[in-house]
Amino acid sequence: MRALFLFVCAIVATVAVAASAAGAVRDSGELSLERGRGSAALELRGVVLGRLTSGTLRVTDLTPRDRFLPTVSGRRVTADRLGPRTTIYRGVGIRFKVLGGRYRLVLRGAGMSVSAVGVGEVVLDGDPRWIGDDVGVFSLEGVDCVMASQLCLPVPTEPTRYDLGSDESTTGKGVR
């Protein structure tokens, strides 16, 4: 038992030293988006769970040879393959799950609800139907916008890019 413990400790230490020597130590960022209307584009390595009341979801697998595949379901959902790595889903009640790998997701429509953890970037663009229309709220600070929407920011009505997570060579979360 002690030999197994020492073996596991040695592996963990080796991985930690190799990662820090390569400068690849990364801190995952968090995104919470609720009641979104308009578009949201995510390009990240990590985990994304979400739903879209109506609209389209475009999924591009940037690491197609890994073991991870996206899961998409819903009512009256059609899937059109645009290429070997890209599929667009259209319909009502779209639910999706992307675990692991690196993906580019583009959501367009109403009723967007997304939770993501990973490293990458997010572009949000709210599309109000009229002046003062609610286009949703979001947070990059680990706040759950379902439970505490008053602590979240309104979705911008102009395309705005945010960093999700960071590595040692970047400044971290923020607008560019």
Secondary structure, DSSP 8 states (H G I E B T S, - for coil): -HHHHHHHHHHHHHHHHHHHHHT--EE-EEEEEEEEEEEEEEEEEEEEEEEEEEEEEEEEES-TTSS---EEEEEEEEEEE-SSSEEEEEEEEEEEEEEEEEEEEEEEEEEEEEEEEEEEEEEEEE--SSTT----EEESSS--TTT-GGGSEE--SS-EEEEESEETTS--SEE-
